[in-house]
């Protein structure tokens, strides 16, 4: 065998190894800072319909509030989304004020973003609100809702059941969508039994994940990092996001509510000094766009008009 | 004289062949894509706020003819315009994702248009909250104002200057 032939065999071997490596996806090892490959996710339509189910559960607990905030928050969300890796979702991002006794900010797959009245009350300016919304958008961009389903399945070590559940979820979502008049859907009307399985294995899992344990620390850090970049690119000052988190969670309230689980920003977005430090480290040296009194005024007007007078 | 004429003919045919080849290559490269969002505006410019020249809907096929950053210039029907790349996917990828669907033998009507039906709502004793929640989602969606034209005004009135950041300071 000539040297050239030997070299070409070695070359071919490495090519084959590279191809095999690139083909072998391990869905357990998602990079928290990168969404899963497109092929491994639900369609945008399925994601939206799953998000609707999660949203329905959340709104059953935390009723929506009719307020000027909804248009303002939705416009802000869609403006911010333009600077994300995923400016579009099936029906777009949508912010909604909700009743709650606690400060909470939650997003669902597909782009529903819920801000509670106490949280709005705690915000000082539009740049802080933009930080909260950019963080929630980042969870949607990174598809953390879908990953929550996968993570829950892994914890149960019952992937077969979950695969069945996911299929049922996709299936029932098709049925729901068809009834909803959303165009081009595949599923026919489905049985009630399957609806229940779909809910329990899909939307229910995400909902419970959101309310009881929140996302993983890595996912929160990833959403923070992405949010900061979105804020800077959109012309907001990212430092206000860190200031808001620091102020909120180092307050006396933080101590009082320690250990409370369920539906709070405290429980769903666990915060420690490390998280604020990370934020400050990321934005160190950034030079954001100019502050604007106009933003402060319009934020205050919306806030006053959207919160009950006391 | 005759030789000169032949040379001109040869040049003409060479140009014609090259043009045809380029046209064919361009057509072959024009990638077929499919819309993956409910609806999206076709815009004159590669931006979210440019003038709208039309609208494309879910699963509609479009031909990509150019790209500028996160925007694609597409041709659909007799229209050409720009849309965000994230609003598109390939037919193959869409099919793979839709592969999660399974066919079931016992169909039932999904009541209330957009939610689970009565019998499924009662499963697990979640009837009241789920039905209420579904109605609330419907109400939220119905009440969400059209913000399409509001984003540009929102940016201007808020003194927001995207892309004018200084980046990292020295």
Interface residues (C-beta under 8 A of the other chain):
Chain A: X38 X39 X41 X42 X43 X44 X45 X46 X48 X52 X55 X56 X57 X58 X59 X60 X61 X63 X64 X66 X70 X71 X74 X75 X76 X78 X79 X82 X83 X85 X86 X87 X88 X89 X90 X91 X92 X94 X96 X112 X126 X166 X167 X168 X169 X170 X171 X174 X175 X176 X178 X179 X180 X181 X182 X183 X184 X186 X187 X188 X189 X190 X191 X192 X193 X194 X195 X196 X199 X200 X232 X233 X234 X235 X236 X285 X286 X287 X288 X289 X290 X292 X294 X295 X298
Chain B: X36 X37 X38 X40 X48 X57 X58 X59 X70 X84 X86 X87 X89 X93 X94 X96 X97 X98 X100 X101 X102 X103 X104 X106 X107 X108 X109 X110 X111 X112 X113 X114 X115 X116 X117 X119 X120 X123 X124 X129 X130 X132 X133 X134 X136 X137 X139 X140 X141 X143 X144 X145 X147 X150 X151 X154 X155 X157 X158 X159 X160 X161 X162 X163 X164 X165 X166 X167 X168 X169
